[in-house]
Amino acid sequence: MRKPLKLIAAALFFGLFLSACWDMQDIENQNIVTAVIVDKTETGYALYIEVAAIGATAQGQEGAQQSPQNIIIRGEGETYESARKDLENKSNKTLFIGGVQSLIFTEKVAEESIAEYIFRVRQEPLYRKTLRVFVLKGDPMEVLRSSNENNPLIGLAVNENIMSLYESGYALDVNVLDILAGLSCPNKSLVIPTLEMIEDNVGTTGYTVFDNGKAKGFIPAEDAVGLLALTARKFKTTQTLRLRDVDFTVELKRTKKKIKSNREGGGAAFKIEVAFKAFLMYPSRKINVTAEIQSELKALLEEKMKESIIKEIIRATKTYETDYLDLYDVFRIKNAPYCREIDWKEIFPDIKYEASVKVDMKMNERIEYSQGGS
């Protein structure tokens, strides 16, 4: 059985196991939803769902080994409830939402607020609270109709893509529980991965900044190094440095992140220490990488990463004026009584901070640098 079918079967079994026995239905009597896109219309809302067509459902063909295809259903109404009912009326079977892998909000909804729908997800027992959440730039139908070479189900393809990037240290992973935690605390905000069509495929192109459930801005992926270095569970990046007319490609992995906080006057101050291990990969031409060159590369990397971190702090405090870097949590642990007396949103734009970066430079023993890169 192929991987998509295994995932759907597992989700279906788990969801049915959690539901009461009297409410159980055969697979043949349910449409397994793998993705939900929430959109805003001129008169209300539209809900797009991707249904996994398996076996006989897929163009009337039998056979469990067949890769599932997707069926798209659109419901519309003045409210989320009426849009949901319109979906159910258009579906030939009961909708099973326990298999949803990706919950996607369009920019229009993000700008208005995602809070109401997230609270609906919380109240729906079959919705997995760990399902991943995204923002979409573009047309929902274009995304749902796009093809994926490895997985024709967009909900699963998007989910697997972000999970792969997250586990490798190249991206942030945000789920419903993360958003509920942010909505429950007025001092916390967050960023959500943002999708766009890249040629013929769906890809993550950056992060949308949210405060109190509403979008405030966008951070492009190529400008998110500081964001990931400060907030990602694991962090890895590839940087290119220009030195002595040579471009050096370097891979960095974060090895340490330590943030200390103190009260300062009527505000807060932070000391941020981040350490990385750097692996020198390829020079753009033949060069003998001496100890002096390594030292110079180390200094350049430390300066560049420090600039990226400070840039992200400035963006959070001055541009968006909202704490998506989780600094409030660090401050509250040490200053809980004081936090009851202050307005974090008021003092956050003026917090004091200093950042230090250390890089441990390593050579790649498999590369003969004097022979140039490839």
Contacts in CASP RR format, 6 or more apart in sequence:
PFRMAT RR
TARGET T0000
AUTHOR 0000-0000-0000
METHOD contacts of the structure
MODEL  1
MRKPLKLIAAALFFGLFLSACWDMQDIENQNIVTAVIVDKTETGYALYIE
VAAIGATAQGQEGAQQSPQNIIIRGEGETYESARKDLENKSNKTLFIGGV
QSLIFTEKVAEESIAEYIFRVRQEPLYRKTLRVFVLKGDPMEVLRSSNEN
NPLIGLAVNENIMSLYESGYALDVNVLDILAGLSCPNKSLVIPTLEMIED
NVGTTGYTVFDNGKAKGFIPAEDAVGLLALTARKFKTTQTLRLRDVDFTV
ELKRTKKKIKSNREGGGAAFKIEVAFKAFLMYPSRKINVTAEIQSELKAL
LEEKMKESIIKEIIRATKTYETDYLDLYDVFRIKNAPYCREIDWKEIFPD
IKYEASVKVDMKMNERIEYSQGGS
1 9 0 8 1.000
1 64 0 8 1.000
1 65 0 8 1.000
2 65 0 8 1.000
2 67 0 8 1.000
3 151 0 8 1.000
4 52 0 8 1.000
4 67 0 8 1.000
4 68 0 8 1.000
4 151 0 8 1.000
4 152 0 8 1.000
4 153 0 8 1.000
4 156 0 8 1.000
5 54 0 8 1.000
5 64 0 8 1.000
5 67 0 8 1.000
5 68 0 8 1.000
7 101 0 8 1.000
7 156 0 8 1.000
8 32 0 8 1.000
8 34 0 8 1.000
8 52 0 8 1.000
8 54 0 8 1.000
8 68 0 8 1.000
8 99 0 8 1.000
8 156 0 8 1.000
11 32 0 8 1.000
11 98 0 8 1.000
11 99 0 8 1.000
11 101 0 8 1.000
11 128 0 8 1.000
12 27 0 8 1.000
12 30 0 8 1.000
12 32 0 8 1.000
12 96 0 8 1.000
12 98 0 8 1.000
12 99 0 8 1.000
14 98 0 8 1.000
15 96 0 8 1.000
15 98 0 8 1.000
15 99 0 8 1.000
15 126 0 8 1.000
16 24 0 8 1.000
16 25 0 8 1.000
18 125 0 8 1.000
18 126 0 8 1.000
19 125 0 8 1.000
19 126 0 8 1.000
25 94 0 8 1.000
27 54 0 8 1.000
28 56 0 8 1.000
29 93 0 8 1.000
29 94 0 8 1.000
30 93 0 8 1.000
30 94 0 8 1.000
30 95 0 8 1.000
30 96 0 8 1.000
31 51 0 8 1.000
31 57 0 8 1.000
31 71 0 8 1.000
31 73 0 8 1.000
31 91 0 8 1.000
31 92 0 8 1.000
31 93 0 8 1.000
31 94 0 8 1.000
31 95 0 8 1.000
31 96 0 8 1.000
32 51 0 8 1.000
32 52 0 8 1.000
32 54 0 8 1.000
32 96 0 8 1.000
32 99 0 8 1.000
33 49 0 8 1.000
33 50 0 8 1.000
33 51 0 8 1.000
33 52 0 8 1.000
33 95 0 8 1.000
33 96 0 8 1.000
33 97 0 8 1.000
33 98 0 8 1.000
33 99 0 8 1.000
33 100 0 8 1.000
34 50 0 8 1.000
34 51 0 8 1.000
34 52 0 8 1.000
34 70 0 8 1.000
34 99 0 8 1.000
34 100 0 8 1.000
34 101 0 8 1.000
34 102 0 8 1.000
34 153 0 8 1.000
34 154 0 8 1.000
34 155 0 8 1.000
34 156 0 8 1.000
35 49 0 8 1.000
35 50 0 8 1.000
35 100 0 8 1.000
35 101 0 8 1.000
35 102 0 8 1.000
35 103 0 8 1.000
35 104 0 8 1.000
35 144 0 8 1.000
35 153 0 8 1.000
35 154 0 8 1.000
35 155 0 8 1.000
35 158 0 8 1.000
36 47 0 8 1.000
36 48 0 8 1.000
36 49 0 8 1.000
36 50 0 8 1.000
36 97 0 8 1.000
36 100 0 8 1.000
36 102 0 8 1.000
36 103 0 8 1.000
36 104 0 8 1.000
37 47 0 8 1.000
37 48 0 8 1.000
37 49 0 8 1.000
37 104 0 8 1.000
37 105 0 8 1.000
37 106 0 8 1.000
37 136 0 8 1.000
37 140 0 8 1.000
37 143 0 8 1.000
37 144 0 8 1.000
38 45 0 8 1.000
38 46 0 8 1.000
38 47 0 8 1.000
38 80 0 8 1.000
38 103 0 8 1.000
38 104 0 8 1.000
38 105 0 8 1.000
38 106 0 8 1.000
38 109 0 8 1.000
38 114 0 8 1.000
38 117 0 8 1.000
39 45 0 8 1.000
39 46 0 8 1.000
39 47 0 8 1.000
39 48 0 8 1.000
39 106 0 8 1.000
39 108 0 8 1.000
39 109 0 8 1.000
39 140 0 8 1.000
40 46 0 8 1.000
40 106 0 8 1.000
40 108 0 8 1.000
40 109 0 8 1.000
40 112 0 8 1.000
41 76 0 8 1.000
41 77 0 8 1.000
43 77 0 8 1.000
43 78 0 8 1.000
44 76 0 8 1.000
44 77 0 8 1.000
44 78 0 8 1.000
44 79 0 8 1.000
44 83 0 8 1.000
45 76 0 8 1.000
45 77 0 8 1.000
45 78 0 8 1.000
45 79 0 8 1.000
45 80 0 8 1.000
45 83 0 8 1.000
45 109 0 8 1.000
46 74 0 8 1.000
46 75 0 8 1.000
46 76 0 8 1.000
46 77 0 8 1.000
46 83 0 8 1.000
46 140 0 8 1.000
47 74 0 8 1.000
47 75 0 8 1.000
47 76 0 8 1.000
47 80 0 8 1.000
47 83 0 8 1.000
47 84 0 8 1.000
47 86 0 8 1.000
47 87 0 8 1.000
48 72 0 8 1.000
48 73 0 8 1.000
48 74 0 8 1.000
48 75 0 8 1.000
48 140 0 8 1.000
48 141 0 8 1.000
48 144 0 8 1.000
49 72 0 8 1.000
49 73 0 8 1.000
49 87 0 8 1.000
49 95 0 8 1.000
50 70 0 8 1.000
50 71 0 8 1.000
50 72 0 8 1.000
50 144 0 8 1.000
50 153 0 8 1.000
50 154 0 8 1.000
50 155 0 8 1.000
51 70 0 8 1.000
51 71 0 8 1.000
51 72 0 8 1.000
51 73 0 8 1.000
51 91 0 8 1.000
51 95 0 8 1.000
52 68 0 8 1.000
52 69 0 8 1.000
52 70 0 8 1.000
52 71 0 8 1.000
52 153 0 8 1.000
53 59 0 8 1.000
53 68 0 8 1.000
53 69 0 8 1.000
53 70 0 8 1.000
53 71 0 8 1.000
54 64 0 8 1.000
54 66 0 8 1.000
54 68 0 8 1.000
55 61 0 8 1.000
55 62 0 8 1.000
55 63 0 8 1.000
55 64 0 8 1.000
55 66 0 8 1.000
55 68 0 8 1.000
56 62 0 8 1.000
56 63 0 8 1.000
57 71 0 8 1.000
58 66 0 8 1.000
58 68 0 8 1.000
58 69 0 8 1.000
59 69 0 8 1.000
67 152 0 8 1.000
68 152 0 8 1.000
68 153 0 8 1.000
69 152 0 8 1.000
69 153 0 8 1.000
70 144 0 8 1.000
70 152 0 8 1.000
70 153 0 8 1.000
70 154 0 8 1.000
72 141 0 8 1.000
72 144 0 8 1.000
72 145 0 8 1.000
73 87 0 8 1.000
73 90 0 8 1.000
73 91 0 8 1.000
74 87 0 8 1.000
74 90 0 8 1.000
74 141 0 8 1.000
75 83 0 8 1.000
75 84 0 8 1.000
75 86 0 8 1.000
75 87 0 8 1.000
75 90 0 8 1.000
76 83 0 8 1.000
76 86 0 8 1.000
77 83 0 8 1.000
77 86 0 8 1.000
80 116 0 8 1.000
80 117 0 8 1.000
80 120 0 8 1.000
87 95 0 8 1.000
88 94 0 8 1.000
88 95 0 8 1.000
96 126 0 8 1.000
97 124 0 8 1.000
97 126 0 8 1.000
97 127 0 8 1.000
98 126 0 8 1.000
98 127 0 8 1.000
98 128 0 8 1.000
99 128 0 8 1.000
100 127 0 8 1.000
100 128 0 8 1.000
100 131 0 8 1.000
101 131 0 8 1.000
101 132 0 8 1.000
101 153 0 8 1.000
101 155 0 8 1.000
101 156 0 8 1.000
101 158 0 8 1.000
101 159 0 8 1.000
102 131 0 8 1.000
102 132 0 8 1.000
102 133 0 8 1.000
102 134 0 8 1.000
102 154 0 8 1.000
102 155 0 8 1.000
102 156 0 8 1.000
102 158 0 8 1.000
102 159 0 8 1.000
103 121 0 8 1.000
103 131 0 8 1.000
103 132 0 8 1.000
103 133 0 8 1.000
103 134 0 8 1.000
103 176 0 8 1.000
104 133 0 8 1.000
104 134 0 8 1.000
104 135 0 8 1.000
104 136 0 8 1.000
104 140 0 8 1.000
104 143 0 8 1.000
104 158 0 8 1.000
104 195 0 8 1.000
105 114 0 8 1.000
105 117 0 8 1.000
105 133 0 8 1.000
105 134 0 8 1.000
105 135 0 8 1.000
105 136 0 8 1.000
105 192 0 8 1.000
106 135 0 8 1.000
106 136 0 8 1.000
106 138 0 8 1.000
106 140 0 8 1.000
107 135 0 8 1.000
107 136 0 8 1.000
107 137 0 8 1.000
107 138 0 8 1.000
107 208 0 8 1.000
107 215 0 8 1.000
109 117 0 8 1.000
110 135 0 8 1.000
110 192 0 8 1.000
110 208 0 8 1.000
110 210 0 8 1.000
110 214 0 8 1.000
110 215 0 8 1.000
111 214 0 8 1.000
111 215 0 8 1.000
112 214 0 8 1.000
113 212 0 8 1.000
113 213 0 8 1.000
113 214 0 8 1.000
114 133 0 8 1.000
114 179 0 8 1.000
114 210 0 8 1.000
114 213 0 8 1.000
114 214 0 8 1.000
115 183 0 8 1.000
115 212 0 8 1.000
115 213 0 8 1.000
118 133 0 8 1.000
118 176 0 8 1.000
118 179 0 8 1.000
118 180 0 8 1.000
118 183 0 8 1.000
118 213 0 8 1.000
119 183 0 8 1.000
121 127 0 8 1.000
121 129 0 8 1.000
121 176 0 8 1.000
122 129 0 8 1.000
122 176 0 8 1.000
122 180 0 8 1.000
127 176 0 8 1.000
128 176 0 8 1.000
129 175 0 8 1.000
129 176 0 8 1.000
129 177 0 8 1.000
129 180 0 8 1.000
130 175 0 8 1.000
130 176 0 8 1.000
130 177 0 8 1.000
131 175 0 8 1.000
131 176 0 8 1.000
132 158 0 8 1.000
132 159 0 8 1.000
132 162 0 8 1.000
132 163 0 8 1.000
132 173 0 8 1.000
132 174 0 8 1.000
132 175 0 8 1.000
132 193 0 8 1.000
133 174 0 8 1.000
133 175 0 8 1.000
133 176 0 8 1.000
133 178 0 8 1.000
133 179 0 8 1.000
133 192 0 8 1.000
134 158 0 8 1.000
134 162 0 8 1.000
134 192 0 8 1.000
134 193 0 8 1.000
134 194 0 8 1.000
134 195 0 8 1.000
134 204 0 8 1.000
135 192 0 8 1.000
135 193 0 8 1.000
135 194 0 8 1.000
135 195 0 8 1.000
135 208 0 8 1.000
135 215 0 8 1.000
136 143 0 8 1.000
136 194 0 8 1.000
136 195 0 8 1.000
136 196 0 8 1.000
137 194 0 8 1.000
137 195 0 8 1.000
137 196 0 8 1.000
137 205 0 8 1.000
138 196 0 8 1.000
138 197 0 8 1.000
142 197 0 8 1.000
143 154 0 8 1.000
143 195 0 8 1.000
143 197 0 8 1.000
143 202 0 8 1.000
144 154 0 8 1.000
146 154 0 8 1.000
146 197 0 8 1.000
146 200 0 8 1.000
146 201 0 8 1.000
146 202 0 8 1.000
147 200 0 8 1.000
148 154 0 8 1.000
148 157 0 8 1.000
148 201 0 8 1.000
148 202 0 8 1.000
150 157 0 8 1.000
151 157 0 8 1.000
151 160 0 8 1.000
154 202 0 8 1.000
157 202 0 8 1.000
158 195 0 8 1.000
158 202 0 8 1.000
158 203 0 8 1.000
161 202 0 8 1.000
161 203 0 8 1.000
161 204 0 8 1.000
162 171 0 8 1.000
162 173 0 8 1.000
162 193 0 8 1.000
162 204 0 8 1.000
163 173 0 8 1.000
165 171 0 8 1.000
165 204 0 8 1.000
166 172 0 8 1.000
166 173 0 8 1.000
166 232 0 8 1.000
166 233 0 8 1.000
166 234 0 8 1.000
167 234 0 8 1.000
168 234 0 8 1.000
168 236 0 8 1.000
169 228 0 8 1.000
169 232 0 8 1.000
169 233 0 8 1.000
169 234 0 8 1.000
169 235 0 8 1.000
169 236 0 8 1.000
170 228 0 8 1.000
170 236 0 8 1.000
170 237 0 8 1.000
171 193 0 8 1.000
171 204 0 8 1.000
171 228 0 8 1.000
171 232 0 8 1.000
172 191 0 8 1.000
172 193 0 8 1.000
172 207 0 8 1.000
172 227 0 8 1.000
172 228 0 8 1.000
172 231 0 8 1.000
172 232 0 8 1.000
173 193 0 8 1.000
173 233 0 8 1.000
174 190 0 8 1.000
174 191 0 8 1.000
174 192 0 8 1.000
174 193 0 8 1.000
178 190 0 8 1.000
179 190 0 8 1.000
179 192 0 8 1.000
179 210 0 8 1.000
179 213 0 8 1.000
181 188 0 8 1.000
182 188 0 8 1.000
182 189 0 8 1.000
182 190 0 8 1.000
183 212 0 8 1.000
183 213 0 8 1.000
185 328 0 8 1.000
186 212 0 8 1.000
186 344 0 8 1.000
186 345 0 8 1.000
187 323 0 8 1.000
187 328 0 8 1.000
187 344 0 8 1.000
187 345 0 8 1.000
188 323 0 8 1.000
188 326 0 8 1.000
188 328 0 8 1.000
188 329 0 8 1.000
189 209 0 8 1.000
189 210 0 8 1.000
189 211 0 8 1.000
189 212 0 8 1.000
189 216 0 8 1.000
189 322 0 8 1.000
189 323 0 8 1.000
189 324 0 8 1.000
190 210 0 8 1.000
190 324 0 8 1.000
191 207 0 8 1.000
191 208 0 8 1.000
191 209 0 8 1.000
191 210 0 8 1.000
191 219 0 8 1.000
191 227 0 8 1.000
191 231 0 8 1.000
191 324 0 8 1.000
192 207 0 8 1.000
192 208 0 8 1.000
192 210 0 8 1.000
193 204 0 8 1.000
193 206 0 8 1.000
193 207 0 8 1.000
194 204 0 8 1.000
194 205 0 8 1.000
194 206 0 8 1.000
194 207 0 8 1.000
194 208 0 8 1.000
194 218 0 8 1.000
195 202 0 8 1.000
195 203 0 8 1.000
195 204 0 8 1.000
195 205 0 8 1.000
196 202 0 8 1.000
196 203 0 8 1.000
196 205 0 8 1.000
197 203 0 8 1.000
198 205 0 8 1.000
204 221 0 8 1.000
205 220 0 8 1.000
205 221 0 8 1.000
206 218 0 8 1.000
206 219 0 8 1.000
206 220 0 8 1.000
206 221 0 8 1.000
206 224 0 8 1.000
207 218 0 8 1.000
207 219 0 8 1.000
207 221 0 8 1.000
207 224 0 8 1.000
207 227 0 8 1.000
208 215 0 8 1.000
208 217 0 8 1.000
208 218 0 8 1.000
208 219 0 8 1.000
209 215 0 8 1.000
209 216 0 8 1.000
209 217 0 8 1.000
209 218 0 8 1.000
209 219 0 8 1.000
209 320 0 8 1.000
209 322 0 8 1.000
209 324 0 8 1.000
210 216 0 8 1.000
210 324 0 8 1.000
211 320 0 8 1.000
211 322 0 8 1.000
211 324 0 8 1.000
216 320 0 8 1.000
216 322 0 8 1.000
217 320 0 8 1.000
219 227 0 8 1.000
219 315 0 8 1.000
225 237 0 8 1.000
225 305 0 8 1.000
225 308 0 8 1.000
226 305 0 8 1.000
226 308 0 8 1.000
226 309 0 8 1.000
226 311 0 8 1.000
226 312 0 8 1.000
227 312 0 8 1.000
227 325 0 8 1.000
228 235 0 8 1.000
228 237 0 8 1.000
229 235 0 8 1.000
229 237 0 8 1.000
229 254 0 8 1.000
229 257 0 8 1.000
229 274 0 8 1.000
229 305 0 8 1.000
229 308 0 8 1.000
229 309 0 8 1.000
229 312 0 8 1.000
230 257 0 8 1.000
230 272 0 8 1.000
230 274 0 8 1.000
230 309 0 8 1.000
230 312 0 8 1.000
230 313 0 8 1.000
230 325 0 8 1.000
231 324 0 8 1.000
231 325 0 8 1.000
231 326 0 8 1.000
232 254 0 8 1.000
234 254 0 8 1.000
235 253 0 8 1.000
235 254 0 8 1.000
236 251 0 8 1.000
236 252 0 8 1.000
236 253 0 8 1.000
236 254 0 8 1.000
237 251 0 8 1.000
237 252 0 8 1.000
238 249 0 8 1.000
238 250 0 8 1.000
238 251 0 8 1.000
238 252 0 8 1.000
238 281 0 8 1.000
239 249 0 8 1.000
239 250 0 8 1.000
239 251 0 8 1.000
239 252 0 8 1.000
239 301 0 8 1.000
239 304 0 8 1.000
240 247 0 8 1.000
240 248 0 8 1.000
240 249 0 8 1.000
240 250 0 8 1.000
241 247 0 8 1.000
241 248 0 8 1.000
241 250 0 8 1.000
241 297 0 8 1.000
241 300 0 8 1.000
241 301 0 8 1.000
241 304 0 8 1.000
242 248 0 8 1.000
243 293 0 8 1.000
243 296 0 8 1.000
243 297 0 8 1.000
243 300 0 8 1.000
244 287 0 8 1.000
244 293 0 8 1.000
246 283 0 8 1.000
246 284 0 8 1.000
246 285 0 8 1.000
246 287 0 8 1.000
247 283 0 8 1.000
247 284 0 8 1.000
248 280 0 8 1.000
248 281 0 8 1.000
248 282 0 8 1.000
248 283 0 8 1.000
248 284 0 8 1.000
248 297 0 8 1.000
249 281 0 8 1.000
249 282 0 8 1.000
249 283 0 8 1.000
250 278 0 8 1.000
250 279 0 8 1.000
250 280 0 8 1.000
250 281 0 8 1.000
250 297 0 8 1.000
250 301 0 8 1.000
251 278 0 8 1.000
251 279 0 8 1.000
251 281 0 8 1.000
252 276 0 8 1.000
252 277 0 8 1.000
252 278 0 8 1.000
252 279 0 8 1.000
252 301 0 8 1.000
252 305 0 8 1.000
252 359 0 8 1.000
253 276 0 8 1.000
253 277 0 8 1.000
253 279 0 8 1.000
254 274 0 8 1.000
254 275 0 8 1.000
254 276 0 8 1.000
255 275 0 8 1.000
255 276 0 8 1.000
255 277 0 8 1.000
255 360 0 8 1.000
256 273 0 8 1.000
256 274 0 8 1.000
256 275 0 8 1.000
257 272 0 8 1.000
257 273 0 8 1.000
257 274 0 8 1.000
257 275 0 8 1.000
258 272 0 8 1.000
258 273 0 8 1.000
258 274 0 8 1.000
259 270 0 8 1.000
259 271 0 8 1.000
259 272 0 8 1.000
259 273 0 8 1.000
259 327 0 8 1.000
259 330 0 8 1.000
260 270 0 8 1.000
260 271 0 8 1.000
260 330 0 8 1.000
261 268 0 8 1.000
261 269 0 8 1.000
261 270 0 8 1.000
261 271 0 8 1.000
261 327 0 8 1.000
261 330 0 8 1.000
261 331 0 8 1.000
261 334 0 8 1.000
261 335 0 8 1.000
262 268 0 8 1.000
262 269 0 8 1.000
262 271 0 8 1.000
262 334 0 8 1.000
263 269 0 8 1.000
263 335 0 8 1.000
263 338 0 8 1.000
264 352 0 8 1.000
266 342 0 8 1.000
266 347 0 8 1.000
267 342 0 8 1.000
267 347 0 8 1.000
267 350 0 8 1.000
267 351 0 8 1.000
267 352 0 8 1.000
268 327 0 8 1.000
268 331 0 8 1.000
268 335 0 8 1.000
268 347 0 8 1.000
268 348 0 8 1.000
268 351 0 8 1.000
268 352 0 8 1.000
269 351 0 8 1.000
269 352 0 8 1.000
269 353 0 8 1.000
270 327 0 8 1.000
270 330 0 8 1.000
270 331 0 8 1.000
270 351 0 8 1.000
270 352 0 8 1.000
270 353 0 8 1.000
270 354 0 8 1.000
271 353 0 8 1.000
271 354 0 8 1.000
271 356 0 8 1.000
272 309 0 8 1.000
272 313 0 8 1.000
272 353 0 8 1.000
272 354 0 8 1.000
272 355 0 8 1.000
272 356 0 8 1.000
273 355 0 8 1.000
273 356 0 8 1.000
273 357 0 8 1.000
273 358 0 8 1.000
274 305 0 8 1.000
274 309 0 8 1.000
274 355 0 8 1.000
274 356 0 8 1.000
274 357 0 8 1.000
274 358 0 8 1.000
275 357 0 8 1.000
275 358 0 8 1.000
275 359 0 8 1.000
275 360 0 8 1.000
276 301 0 8 1.000
276 305 0 8 1.000
276 357 0 8 1.000
276 358 0 8 1.000
276 359 0 8 1.000
276 360 0 8 1.000
277 359 0 8 1.000
277 360 0 8 1.000
277 362 0 8 1.000
278 297 0 8 1.000
278 298 0 8 1.000
278 301 0 8 1.000
278 359 0 8 1.000
278 360 0 8 1.000
278 361 0 8 1.000
278 362 0 8 1.000
279 362 0 8 1.000
279 363 0 8 1.000
279 364 0 8 1.000
280 289 0 8 1.000
280 294 0 8 1.000
280 297 0 8 1.000
280 361 0 8 1.000
280 362 0 8 1.000
280 363 0 8 1.000
280 364 0 8 1.000
280 367 0 8 1.000
280 369 0 8 1.000
281 364 0 8 1.000
281 367 0 8 1.000
282 367 0 8 1.000
282 372 0 8 1.000
282 373 0 8 1.000
282 374 0 8 1.000
283 289 0 8 1.000
283 369 0 8 1.000
283 372 0 8 1.000
283 373 0 8 1.000
284 372 0 8 1.000
284 373 0 8 1.000
285 372 0 8 1.000
285 373 0 8 1.000
286 370 0 8 1.000
286 371 0 8 1.000
286 372 0 8 1.000
287 293 0 8 1.000
287 369 0 8 1.000
287 370 0 8 1.000
287 372 0 8 1.000
288 369 0 8 1.000
288 370 0 8 1.000
289 363 0 8 1.000
289 369 0 8 1.000
289 370 0 8 1.000
294 361 0 8 1.000
294 363 0 8 1.000
295 361 0 8 1.000
297 361 0 8 1.000
298 359 0 8 1.000
298 361 0 8 1.000
301 359 0 8 1.000
301 361 0 8 1.000
302 357 0 8 1.000
302 358 0 8 1.000
302 359 0 8 1.000
305 357 0 8 1.000
305 359 0 8 1.000
306 355 0 8 1.000
306 356 0 8 1.000
306 357 0 8 1.000
309 355 0 8 1.000
309 357 0 8 1.000
310 353 0 8 1.000
310 355 0 8 1.000
312 325 0 8 1.000
313 325 0 8 1.000
313 353 0 8 1.000
313 355 0 8 1.000
316 322 0 8 1.000
316 323 0 8 1.000
316 324 0 8 1.000
316 325 0 8 1.000
317 348 0 8 1.000
317 349 0 8 1.000
317 350 0 8 1.000
317 351 0 8 1.000
318 349 0 8 1.000
321 345 0 8 1.000
321 348 0 8 1.000
321 349 0 8 1.000
322 345 0 8 1.000
322 348 0 8 1.000
323 344 0 8 1.000
323 345 0 8 1.000
323 348 0 8 1.000
327 348 0 8 1.000
327 351 0 8 1.000
328 339 0 8 1.000
328 344 0 8 1.000
328 348 0 8 1.000
331 339 0 8 1.000
331 344 0 8 1.000
332 339 0 8 1.000
363 369 0 8 1.000
367 373 0 8 1.000
END
